[in-house]
Amino acid sequence: MFKATISIVAVVALVLALGTWAVTPAMGAWIDHGDSVISINTTLVDPVDTNSITVNTGATLDVTKADLTIEGKTAAGKSIVLANGTFDMRGNISIADASARFTMDGSSSMTVYDGYFASSGQDFALAGAAPKFTVFGGMDVPGGHAGICTGTTGGFLRVLNSATYVPGVGDPANGSLSAVGSQVKCSRGTFDVYVQGDLNSVIADRFVDTQMTVLVGGDITTTHGYHSHAVQMGADSQLAWGGTLTTTAGNPVFLDDNITLSPGLTPTGASGDTTTFTDYVVTAQVSMPAGQKFTIDNGGTYQWQLGPAGYDSIEFIGQSDPGDLDVGGSMELELFDAGGLCGVGDKFYLFQGYTNLTGGTTWTVDDGAVSGNPLWDTSGITFGTDGTGIYFTGLSVVPEPATLALLALGGLGMLLRRRR
């Protein structure tokens, strides 16, 4: 796929000269034995007889300016293995073997800068304590598993925009994760998925002891289902998107107990082990075939904000039957100000456009979560439904002290004028 600018013999000679890496003929692999760093500043093509790369505990593989293609796999079926190691790559990385596997274990870290990660392999597995995988560019994992969390605590998968990545024909889009025919799945533990652009994948978090945070700046598009669901998230998970969530026939959306919904929450960058996200006001959309259902099983939290030109909302779109909304239990509203103003009697829709509404929902306001400037008075908020959707009204602005002082002075002036 890529032309090498240095021969494999030269690479092996460099490796052996450093004395920290060795080639194992039986496995056909580059294996690091720990506590070492190797830097390569060239293009690497992994030939068929050199099947995998293993980065062990304490070791770092730093490919500073390269494209890397893995043609094959080991006898165990793995092409890249990180076992508490670090792999930094500036360029494109491809796994060409359709039955190969990529695995990260323990507290491994892998970052691809200004390029893409593409795999035709069977699995993309993140396991262990807190594996961290970041791509500044694009990611494409067709037909396998875009993310498998098997017992991680604090692990994440991030795909963010790169200022210099220019995708070619057929390459993944900048800041987007494509996993057509696959799923981002959490099997056990906790796992975070941050995608700055679009996510093309089923979201599958289907066990009682799993918790996922999925934040997508653009669209979420599903082409099939996993256990008959396009999106299924466990208790205490979070789902946020800024574009349109699209599902297919027979594959509804199911959100378990205590879910957090954040329409319009958009990733803007990364720092260290965390990603910075900035809210922007948006109407996130849901597009489902007729007769489908969007279920919030037992309440949760709705994060909402008001901006100068609009407010956060979730709107069902599509056709004459946009789908049903089922909200059970109790929902709590968290308010965030983004520079918006409100007047007495203003009506704000949280959900709108659905065909039917079911479930007995009680709405409350989390006063402790109110943030922003100007401050709001939430004591008069009431919730209701009408032919458009679920709304609340009664939000008012608390005047700032300077404004109150001016009003008081104005009133005093009027009083003195009348006395004269």
C-alpha positions, 0 to 999 in steps of 0.5 A, a space after each residue: 500500500 505504501 512504498 518504503 523509504 528504508 529497507 526492512 533489513 536497515 530497520 532490523 539493523 537499527 533495532 538490534 543496534 539499539 539493543 532494545 528491540 528484537 525480531 522473533 522469527 517464529 512469530 514474525 513480530 517486532 517485540 519490545 522487552 520494556 523500559 525503552 524508547 525507539 523512534 523511527 522517522 520514515 515510512 514503514 511497510 510491514 511485510 507479510 512475514 513480519 506480522 505484528 508489533 508488540 509494545 510491552 510494559 514501560 516501553 514506547 514506540 514513537 513513529 515520528 513521521 511515517 505510514 505503517 501497514 501491517 499485512 499479517 498477524 501472529 499465530 494468536 491472530 493479533 497484529 498490534 498489541 499494547 500491554 501497558 505500553 505507549 505507541 505514538 504515530 504521526 501519519 497513517 496506520 493500516 491493518 490489512 489482514 481481515 482476521 487480524 486483531 488490535 488489542 490494548 491492555 492495562 493502562 496503554 496509550 496510543 495516539 495517531 497524529 494528523 492521519 488515520 487509523 484503518 483496520 480491516 481486522 476482526 477486532 479492535 479491543 480496549 481492555 484492562 485498567 484505563 487504555 487510551 486511544 486517540 486519533 487526530 484525523 479519521 478512523 475506519 473499522 468496517 465489519 469488526 468492533 469499533 470499540 470493545 471495553 471488557 472491564 476498563 475503568 476510565 478507558 476512552 476512544 477519541 477521534 478529533 479534528 486535525 488541522 493538517 489531516 487532508 483525507 484522500 479518496 476513500 479515507 476516513 473523514 476528519 474527526 469522524 469514526 466510521 464502523 459500518 456493520 459494526 458497533 461501539 460496544 461496552 461489555 463490562 466496566 466504564 468507557 468513554 467515546 468522544 467523536 468530534 465529527 460524525 459517528 457511523 456505528 451502532 452504540 451497544 452498552 447492554 449490560 447492567 454493570 456497564 457505563 458509557 459516555 458517548 459525545 458526538 459533535 455531528 451525526 450518529 448514523 446506524 445501519 443495523 442493530 445489535 440485539 435489535 437496538 440501534 442505540 442501547 446504553 446502560 444505567 448512569 450513561 451519557 449520550 450527547 450529539 449535535 446533528 441527527 441520530 438516524 436508526 433503521 427499521 426494527 432497531 429502536 433506541 433504549 436508554 436505561 436508568 438515570 441516563 444523561 441527555 446533552 443535546 448539542 454538547 460538542 468536543 473542541 479539543 484535548 488536553 492530557 487524559 481528558 477532552 474539553 467539550 464546549 456546549 453550543 445551542 442546537 436542536 439535536 434531531 432523531 430520524 427513525 422509521 415509522 413505528 420506532 420508539 425512543 425509550 428513556 426507561 427510568 428517568 435521568 437528567 436533561 442538560 439544557 442551555 439557552 443561547 442568544 439565538 435559540 435553545 437546546 432541544 431534541 426534535 423527531 423528524 422524518 415523515 408523517 410518523 417520526 416515531 414515539 417517545 417513551 419517558 418513564 420515571 422522573 427527569 431532572 432539568 439542569 440549566 446552563 446559560 449561553 448568553 440567552 435571555 428569556 421573558 415571562 411566558 416563554 415556552 421552551 420545548 425539550 422534546 418535539 415532533 414525536 408521534 406518540 408520548 407514553 410513560 408517566 414522567 415527573 419533571 423537576 429542576 436541579 437548582 444547584 446545577 443552574 449556571 451562567 450569567 445572568 442568573 435565573 429564577 427557577 422558582 416559577 418553572 412548570 412543565 407541560 405537554 401540548 401538540 408540539 411536545 414536552 416543554 417548560 415555562 416560567 423561567 425568569 432572569 434575576 436582575 443584577 445588583 447594578 440593574 437593581 440599583 439603577 431601577 431604585 434610583 429611577 424610582 426615587 427620581 420619579 418620587 421626588 419629581 412628583 413631590 415637587 
